[in-house]
Amino acid sequence: AVIKIFGLVVLLLEMLCCVFILAQCHFKSPRCVFCLIVISLYEPGVQPNNASSVINALLLHHYKRGAYYPKGGASEIPFHITKVIQKYVGNVLVRAPVTRVLVNSKGAAYGVSIKKGQEEVEVRAPIIISNCGVFNTFKRLLPPEIQAKPEIQKRLDMLKPGRGSLLVFSGFDATAEELGINSTNLWLFKNNDIDAMSVLDEAPEKVPWMFITFPSAKDPTLKIRLPGKTCMTILTMVNYEWFEEWKDATVKKRRDDYMDYKMRFAKHLFDWACMYFPKLREKVKKRLYFNLRNFVASRGATYAAEHNLECFHIDVMAKNCCNTPDKHLFISGQDVFSCGIVGAVHGGLLCASTALGQIVYVNLFLLKKKLKRRKAREMSAVGKEKLQ
């Protein structure tokens, strides 16, 4: 019943989404409507003609009060989360890749096996939560006899891997002011036909769009930590097939033609960015290029499963949940809600609610009210002190 109600809400959001966009903006040209819709729909890494307006509505809701960036950079998030986990007698392991989910003779999961150097160590637990995606969990980590179960195969058939990303990371010996940049994210498009896909040989020079962000311009602590330095990240979506011929090669040991092909993408994207920020070229210190094979995901998919129209069908949402055929194994992350950081967070909340058997959202709502009351009391006390 809950799923059906959620499905009706989704359909309502889809109908209201476009009306909401038009009601909030005054356009001088149809191209403005195109740009707004394309930017919000390309966020999930799917072609606009196959994207659900539900994502559009979620993005508008998320950004309506502005966006945020962690002081000190993204590494501050795991740094502080680790402290909370350890406080409650938990452990955080790094450089310890999970090789498989441990399953007993009855087909029930009881832990995971992790790699420690050349050895494998078993870590046992009553509940196993996987946030590495449906495809990695079911196709790589579970034993073949469990993978072959009809209920798991049906779930895999409902989804398909999304597209990969190619990123260019650049560092500059200059401040944001010297480069003429700010904290604004940029989406650049060559024309309206962004659904057209290029063939392998032409793809590097025919990238239809790219996303530019300057993380250092968003971080107020950077001037203290790295004075006189700036960084830039460029992102665009790429097809797995463009890099498939090098899929079996070891990282840093691929043929020269692989590097040449990747460099063509990077050069084109960087040159395109310099058209808008000409001072970048003379101040660039270092550039690093990564392609979709750097993501530990099925077919290099940045956002795990593709969040297309079929993904938000009521039947698919009902079956693609946090539960698995094994009552000890749960799925979290982007695949069970939506893509991106916020999507992964909500995937975690849904998974926690399922595993604990309680609605965690209610607990968070009550906690939020409690924190607001505490903040109000503190502000009131400060105000009284000033009056005295």
QUINORKA-V968644 format. One record per residue. N is the residue number from 0. SS is DSSP state (hx for helix, st for strand, lp for the rest). PHI is phi in whole degrees, 0 to 359 (* if undefined). OMEGA is omega in radians with two decimals (999 if undefined). Layout:
BEGIN
n & ss & phi & omega
N & SS & PHI & OMEGA
N & SS & PHI & OMEGA
END
This chain:
BEGIN
n & ss & phi & omega
0 & lp & * & 3.13
1 & hx & 298 & 3.14
2 & hx & 296 & -3.14
3 & hx & 296 & 3.11
4 & hx & 297 & 3.12
5 & hx & 299 & 3.12
6 & hx & 297 & 3.10
7 & hx & 295 & 3.10
8 & hx & 296 & 3.12
9 & hx & 300 & 3.13
10 & hx & 298 & 3.12
11 & hx & 296 & 3.10
12 & hx & 299 & 3.13
13 & hx & 299 & -3.12
14 & hx & 289 & -3.07
15 & hx & 275 & -2.99
16 & hx & 302 & -3.09
17 & hx & 295 & 3.10
18 & hx & 298 & -3.14
19 & hx & 296 & -3.13
20 & hx & 299 & -3.09
21 & hx & 293 & -3.12
22 & hx & 289 & -3.08
23 & hx & 273 & -3.01
24 & lp & 230 & 3.04
25 & lp & 245 & -3.03
26 & lp & 251 & 3.06
27 & lp & 265 & -3.09
28 & lp & 212 & 3.06
29 & hx & 301 & 3.13
30 & hx & 298 & 3.13
31 & hx & 295 & 3.09
32 & hx & 298 & 3.13
33 & hx & 303 & -3.08
34 & hx & 297 & -3.10
35 & hx & 296 & -3.11
36 & hx & 293 & -3.11
37 & hx & 296 & -3.12
38 & hx & 300 & -3.09
39 & hx & 286 & -3.13
40 & hx & 277 & 3.14
41 & hx & 282 & 3.11
42 & lp & 305 & 3.14
43 & lp & 281 & 3.07
44 & lp & 74 & 3.11
45 & lp & 233 & 3.12
46 & lp & 302 & -3.10
47 & hx & 304 & -3.12
48 & hx & 284 & 3.12
49 & hx & 232 & -3.10
50 & lp & 256 & 3.14
51 & lp & 278 & 3.09
52 & hx & 289 & 3.02
53 & hx & 300 & 3.10
54 & hx & 299 & 3.12
55 & hx & 302 & -3.13
56 & hx & 296 & 3.13
57 & hx & 296 & 3.14
58 & hx & 293 & 3.11
59 & hx & 299 & 3.12
60 & hx & 295 & -3.11
61 & hx & 294 & -3.03
62 & hx & 267 & -3.03
63 & lp & 295 & 3.09
64 & lp & 252 & 3.12
65 & lp & 94 & 3.14
66 & lp & 246 & -3.07
67 & lp & 227 & 3.08
68 & lp & 222 & -3.09
69 & lp & 290 & 3.08
70 & lp & 296 & -3.10
71 & lp & 96 & 3.10
72 & lp & 99 & -3.06
73 & lp & 297 & -3.12
74 & hx & 296 & 3.11
75 & hx & 294 & -3.11
76 & hx & 295 & 3.10
77 & hx & 295 & 3.14
78 & hx & 300 & -3.11
79 & hx & 279 & 3.10
80 & hx & 296 & 3.14
81 & hx & 302 & 3.13
82 & hx & 298 & 3.13
83 & hx & 293 & 3.13
84 & hx & 298 & -3.13
85 & hx & 292 & 3.12
86 & hx & 299 & -3.13
87 & lp & 259 & 3.01
88 & lp & 60 & 3.05
89 & lp & 253 & 3.12
90 & lp & 234 & 3.07
91 & lp & 239 & -3.14
92 & lp & 253 & 3.07
93 & lp & 243 & -3.07
94 & lp & 51 & 3.12
95 & lp & 228 & -3.07
96 & lp & 296 & 3.08
97 & st & 282 & -3.11
98 & st & 263 & 3.14
99 & st & 194 & 2.99
100 & st & 270 & -3.11
101 & st & 280 & -3.11
102 & st & 230 & -3.12
103 & lp & 277 & -3.07
104 & lp & 295 & 3.12
105 & lp & 269 & 3.12
106 & lp & 83 & -3.13
107 & lp & 257 & 3.13
108 & st & 286 & 3.14
109 & st & 225 & 3.12
110 & st & 161 & 3.11
111 & st & 224 & 3.05
112 & st & 251 & -3.14
113 & st & 243 & -3.11
114 & st & 267 & 3.08
115 & st & 237 & -3.01
116 & lp & 68 & 3.10
117 & lp & 263 & -3.10
118 & st & 256 & 3.03
119 & st & 245 & -3.12
120 & st & 242 & 3.11
121 & st & 273 & 3.04
122 & st & 241 & -3.05
123 & st & 262 & -3.13
124 & lp & 201 & 3.12
125 & lp & 287 & 3.13
126 & lp & 228 & 3.10
127 & st & 242 & 3.12
128 & st & 244 & 3.13
129 & st & 251 & 3.07
130 & lp & 244 & 3.13
131 & lp & 267 & 3.06
132 & lp & 101 & -3.13
133 & hx & 298 & -3.06
134 & hx & 292 & 3.11
135 & hx & 297 & -3.08
136 & hx & 295 & -3.03
137 & hx & 279 & -3.02
138 & hx & 264 & -3.09
139 & hx & 247 & -2.97
140 & hx & 262 & -3.13
141 & lp & 271 & 3.10
142 & lp & 299 & -3.12
143 & hx & 306 & -3.11
144 & hx & 292 & 3.08
145 & hx & 280 & 3.10
146 & hx & 301 & -3.05
147 & lp & 285 & -3.14
148 & lp & 299 & -3.10
149 & hx & 304 & -3.09
150 & hx & 293 & 3.10
151 & hx & 284 & 3.13
152 & hx & 296 & 3.10
153 & hx & 296 & 3.14
154 & hx & 292 & 3.10
155 & hx & 294 & -3.12
156 & hx & 291 & -3.13
157 & hx & 286 & -3.03
158 & lp & 239 & 3.00
159 & lp & 218 & -3.11
160 & st & 297 & 3.10
161 & lp & 281 & -3.13
162 & lp & 273 & 3.11
163 & st & 265 & 3.13
164 & st & 237 & 2.94
165 & st & 243 & -3.08
166 & st & 239 & 3.05
167 & st & 239 & 3.09
168 & st & 257 & -3.10
169 & st & 233 & 3.07
170 & st & 243 & -3.05
171 & st & 228 & 3.04
172 & lp & 270 & -3.12
173 & lp & 191 & 3.08
174 & lp & 276 & 3.10
175 & hx & 299 & -3.14
176 & hx & 295 & -3.14
177 & hx & 292 & -3.14
178 & hx & 273 & -3.13
179 & lp & 74 & -3.13
180 & lp & 244 & 3.05
181 & lp & 217 & -3.04
182 & lp & 277 & -3.10
183 & lp & 290 & 3.00
184 & lp & 277 & -3.11
185 & st & 240 & 2.99
186 & st & 245 & -3.12
187 & st & 247 & -3.14
188 & st & 235 & 3.14
189 & lp & 278 & 3.13
190 & lp & 199 & -3.09
191 & lp & 280 & -3.05
192 & lp & 270 & -3.11
193 & lp & 273 & 3.06
194 & lp & 279 & -3.12
195 & lp & 290 & -3.13
196 & lp & 253 & -3.12
197 & lp & 274 & 3.04
198 & lp & 281 & -3.01
199 & lp & 306 & -3.04
200 & lp & 292 & -3.08
201 & lp & 262 & -3.00
202 & hx & 303 & -3.07
203 & hx & 302 & -3.10
204 & hx & 267 & -3.11
205 & hx & 239 & 3.06
206 & lp & 297 & -3.02
207 & lp & 283 & -3.10
208 & st & 201 & 3.01
209 & st & 206 & -3.13
210 & st & 244 & -3.14
211 & st & 240 & 3.05
212 & st & 219 & 3.12
213 & lp & 242 & -3.09
214 & hx & 303 & -3.10
215 & hx & 295 & 3.13
216 & hx & 285 & 3.13
217 & hx & 269 & -3.00
218 & lp & 261 & -3.11
219 & lp & 292 & -3.12
220 & lp & 273 & -3.05
221 & hx & 296 & -3.12
222 & hx & 297 & 3.10
223 & hx & 272 & -3.08
224 & hx & 286 & -3.10
225 & lp & 225 & -3.11
226 & lp & 297 & 3.11
227 & lp & 77 & -3.13
228 & lp & 240 & 3.10
229 & st & 216 & 3.09
230 & st & 230 & -3.14
231 & st & 222 & 3.06
232 & st & 237 & 3.05
233 & st & 246 & -3.13
234 & st & 225 & 2.95
235 & st & 213 & 3.14
236 & st & 272 & 3.14
237 & st & 227 & 3.13
238 & lp & 267 & 3.10
239 & hx & 301 & -3.08
240 & hx & 298 & -3.14
241 & hx & 294 & -3.08
242 & lp & 244 & -3.00
243 & hx & 297 & -3.08
244 & hx & 294 & 3.12
245 & hx & 255 & -3.01
246 & lp & 296 & -3.09
247 & lp & 266 & -3.13
248 & lp & 279 & 3.14
249 & lp & 285 & 3.10
250 & lp & 302 & -3.11
251 & lp & 70 & 3.09
252 & lp & 231 & 3.13
253 & lp & 273 & -3.08
254 & lp & 295 & -3.13
255 & hx & 297 & -3.12
256 & hx & 294 & 3.06
257 & hx & 294 & 3.14
258 & hx & 295 & 3.12
259 & hx & 298 & -3.13
260 & hx & 294 & 3.14
261 & hx & 294 & -3.13
262 & hx & 294 & 3.09
263 & hx & 296 & 3.06
264 & hx & 300 & -3.05
265 & hx & 299 & -3.12
266 & hx & 296 & -3.12
267 & hx & 296 & -3.12
268 & hx & 294 & -3.14
269 & hx & 293 & 3.10
270 & hx & 298 & 3.12
271 & hx & 296 & 3.12
272 & hx & 296 & -3.12
273 & hx & 292 & 3.07
274 & hx & 295 & -3.13
275 & hx & 263 & 3.12
276 & lp & 229 & -3.02
277 & lp & 298 & -3.11
278 & hx & 284 & -3.13
279 & hx & 298 & -3.02
280 & hx & 298 & -3.07
281 & hx & 282 & -3.10
282 & hx & 252 & -3.08
283 & st & 293 & 3.14
284 & st & 252 & -3.06
285 & st & 207 & 3.07
286 & st & 229 & 3.07
287 & st & 239 & -3.07
288 & st & 239 & 3.10
289 & st & 229 & 3.06
290 & lp & 240 & -3.00
291 & hx & 294 & -3.14
292 & hx & 286 & 3.08
293 & hx & 281 & 3.10
294 & lp & 267 & 3.11
295 & lp & 280 & -3.09
296 & lp & 210 & 3.12
297 & hx & 298 & -3.12
298 & hx & 56 & 3.08
299 & hx & 67 & -3.05
300 & lp & 291 & -3.12
301 & lp & 297 & -3.07
302 & lp & 255 & 3.14
303 & lp & 60 & 3.14
304 & st & 292 & 3.12
305 & lp & 288 & -3.12
306 & lp & 266 & -3.11
307 & lp & 264 & -3.11
308 & lp & 299 & -3.11
309 & hx & 296 & -3.11
310 & hx & 298 & -3.10
311 & hx & 257 & 3.01
312 & lp & 290 & -3.05
313 & hx & 304 & -3.11
314 & hx & 296 & -3.13
315 & hx & 292 & 3.13
316 & hx & 297 & -3.13
317 & hx & 292 & -3.08
318 & hx & 269 & -3.12
319 & lp & 271 & -3.07
320 & lp & 251 & -3.10
321 & lp & 286 & 3.14
322 & st & 289 & 3.02
323 & lp & 228 & 3.08
324 & lp & 301 & 3.09
325 & lp & 264 & -3.08
326 & lp & 291 & 3.12
327 & lp & 264 & -3.06
328 & st & 246 & -3.13
329 & st & 231 & 3.12
330 & st & 251 & 3.11
331 & lp & 235 & 3.03
332 & lp & 87 & -2.98
333 & hx & 292 & -2.99
334 & hx & 295 & -3.04
335 & hx & 262 & 3.09
336 & lp & 221 & 3.13
337 & lp & 202 & -3.02
338 & lp & 270 & 3.11
339 & hx & 88 & -3.09
340 & hx & 298 & -3.12
341 & hx & 295 & 3.10
342 & hx & 299 & 3.12
343 & hx & 293 & 3.11
344 & hx & 298 & 3.13
345 & hx & 293 & 3.05
346 & hx & 299 & 3.09
347 & hx & 293 & 3.12
348 & hx & 294 & 3.09
349 & hx & 296 & -3.14
350 & hx & 293 & 3.11
351 & hx & 299 & 3.11
352 & hx & 298 & -3.12
353 & hx & 292 & -3.09
354 & hx & 291 & -3.11
355 & hx & 274 & -3.12
356 & lp & 74 & 3.10
357 & lp & 212 & -3.08
358 & lp & 273 & -3.08
359 & hx & 296 & -3.13
360 & hx & 301 & 3.11
361 & hx & 295 & 3.12
362 & hx & 299 & 3.14
363 & hx & 293 & 3.12
364 & hx & 297 & 3.12
365 & hx & 294 & 3.11
366 & hx & 296 & 3.12
367 & hx & 298 & 3.12
368 & hx & 296 & 3.13
369 & hx & 297 & 3.13
370 & hx & 294 & 3.11
371 & hx & 296 & 3.12
372 & hx & 296 & 3.11
373 & hx & 297 & 3.12
374 & hx & 297 & 3.13
375 & hx & 296 & 3.12
376 & hx & 295 & 3.13
377 & hx & 296 & 3.13
378 & hx & 295 & 3.12
379 & hx & 295 & 3.13
380 & hx & 295 & 3.11
381 & hx & 295 & 3.14
382 & hx & 296 & 3.13
383 & hx & 295 & 3.13
384 & hx & 296 & 3.14
385 & hx & 293 & -3.14
386 & hx & 293 & 3.13
387 & lp & 286 & 999
END
